[in-house]
Amino acid sequence: MTQIRVLVVDDEPDFLKLIKRRLTKRNVHVDTETNGEAALAFLGENPVDVIILDVRMPGLSGIDTLKEIRKRFRDTEVIMLTGHGSLQSGIEGISLGAYDYILKPFSIDNLLGRIRAAFEHARLRIERRGRQ
């Protein structure tokens, strides 16, 4: 199976370390960034398959970062992370083109399943477009 490349964007360094360690153990290549601006710069230099994007971050919010990702990296799937009861932000993310959203706290297996589904969705979409 192809190793999925994931970028996790969250302003909590301890959360980033934990999620990177847990996903790496499950054969996922993980890069991390702590804000939207850094994530967009990273994406300009490094292709990824799936982005895990926190909604609430200082500076460029997750929603604003998502808008830029949709403009510039349309084949990359985004899963929004929402916490603090911000279900509405997750729904807004879906309406702006996010593949899915997940509420904090979550199980790593649930997140991994969503990452794999997002990866497969993007792969099939790109494959269909190639046949047209």
C-alpha positions as CSV (number, residue, x, y, z in Angstrom):
1,M,0.0,0.0,0.0
2,T,1.2,3.5,-0.8
3,Q,2.3,5.6,2.1
4,I,-0.2,8.5,2.5
5,R,1.4,11.9,2.9
6,V,-0.4,14.1,5.5
7,L,0.1,17.6,6.6
8,V,-1.3,18.4,10.1
9,V,-1.9,22.1,10.8
10,D,-2.6,23.0,14.4
11,D,-1.3,25.7,16.7
12,E,-0.8,23.3,19.6
13,P,2.8,21.9,19.4
14,D,2.1,19.0,21.9
15,F,-0.9,17.9,19.8
16,L,1.2,18.0,16.7
17,K,3.9,15.8,18.3
18,L,1.3,13.3,19.5
19,I,-0.6,13.0,16.3
20,K,2.6,12.7,14.3
21,R,3.9,9.9,16.5
22,R,0.6,8.0,16.4
23,L,0.1,8.3,12.6
24,T,3.7,7.5,11.8
25,K,3.3,4.2,13.8
26,R,0.4,3.5,11.4
27,N,2.6,4.0,8.2
28,V,1.5,7.5,7.5
29,H,4.1,10.1,6.5
30,V,3.3,13.2,8.6
31,D,4.5,16.7,8.3
32,T,3.3,19.5,10.6
33,E,2.9,23.2,10.6
34,T,1.6,25.5,13.4
35,N,-0.3,28.1,11.3
36,G,-2.1,28.6,8.0
37,E,0.6,30.8,6.5
38,A,3.3,28.3,7.1
39,A,1.0,25.5,5.8
40,L,0.4,27.3,2.5
41,A,4.2,27.9,2.1
42,F,4.9,24.3,2.8
43,L,2.3,23.1,0.3
44,G,3.9,25.3,-2.3
45,E,7.1,23.3,-2.0
46,N,5.8,19.8,-0.9
47,P,2.9,17.8,-2.3
48,V,0.7,16.0,0.2
49,D,-2.3,13.8,-0.1
50,V,-4.4,14.9,2.8
51,I,-4.4,18.0,5.1
52,I,-5.7,17.8,8.6
53,L,-6.5,21.5,9.4
54,D,-7.6,23.0,12.7
55,V,-10.3,25.5,12.4
56,R,-9.2,27.8,15.2
57,M,-5.7,29.2,14.8
58,P,-4.1,32.6,15.4
59,G,-3.4,34.6,12.2
60,L,-5.0,32.9,9.2
61,S,-7.9,30.8,10.4
62,G,-8.5,27.3,9.3
63,I,-11.4,28.4,7.2
64,D,-9.4,31.1,5.4
65,T,-6.5,28.6,4.9
66,L,-9.0,26.2,3.5
67,K,-10.2,28.8,1.0
68,E,-6.6,29.3,-0.2
69,I,-6.0,25.5,-0.4
70,R,-9.1,25.1,-2.6
71,K,-7.8,27.8,-5.0
72,R,-4.3,26.5,-5.2
73,F,-4.2,22.8,-4.4
74,R,-7.5,21.5,-5.5
75,D,-6.5,17.8,-5.7
76,T,-5.5,17.8,-2.0
77,E,-8.3,16.6,0.4
78,V,-8.8,18.5,3.6
79,I,-10.2,17.2,6.9
80,M,-11.2,20.0,9.3
81,L,-10.5,19.6,13.0
82,T,-13.1,21.3,15.2
83,G,-13.2,21.7,18.9
84,H,-14.7,23.9,21.5
85,G,-18.2,22.9,20.3
86,S,-17.6,24.6,16.9
87,L,-19.6,22.1,14.9
88,Q,-20.8,25.1,12.7
89,S,-17.2,25.6,11.6
90,G,-17.0,22.0,10.5
91,I,-20.1,22.4,8.5
92,E,-18.8,25.7,7.0
93,G,-15.6,23.9,6.0
94,I,-17.6,21.2,4.2
95,S,-19.5,23.8,2.3
96,L,-16.2,25.4,1.2
97,G,-14.8,22.1,-0.1
98,A,-13.4,20.2,2.8
99,Y,-13.7,16.5,2.4
100,D,-14.7,15.9,6.1
101,Y,-14.5,17.2,9.6
102,I,-13.8,15.6,12.9
103,L,-14.5,16.8,16.4
104,K,-11.8,17.0,19.0
105,P,-11.2,14.8,21.0
106,F,-11.2,11.8,18.6
107,S,-9.7,8.4,18.4
108,I,-6.6,7.9,16.2
109,D,-8.3,5.0,14.4
110,N,-11.3,7.2,13.5
111,L,-8.9,9.8,12.1
112,L,-6.9,7.2,10.3
113,G,-10.0,5.8,8.6
114,R,-11.0,9.3,7.5
115,I,-7.5,10.0,6.1
116,R,-7.6,6.7,4.1
117,A,-11.1,7.6,2.8
118,A,-10.0,11.1,1.8
119,F,-6.9,9.7,0.1
120,E,-9.0,7.2,-1.9
121,H,-11.5,9.8,-2.8
122,A,-8.8,12.1,-4.3
123,R,-7.1,9.2,-6.1
124,L,-10.4,8.1,-7.8
125,R,-11.2,11.7,-8.7
126,I,-7.8,12.2,-10.3
127,E,-8.0,8.8,-12.1
128,R,-11.5,9.7,-13.5
129,R,-10.3,13.0,-14.7
130,G,-7.3,11.3,-16.5
131,R,-9.7,9.1,-18.4
132,Q,-11.8,12.0,-19.8
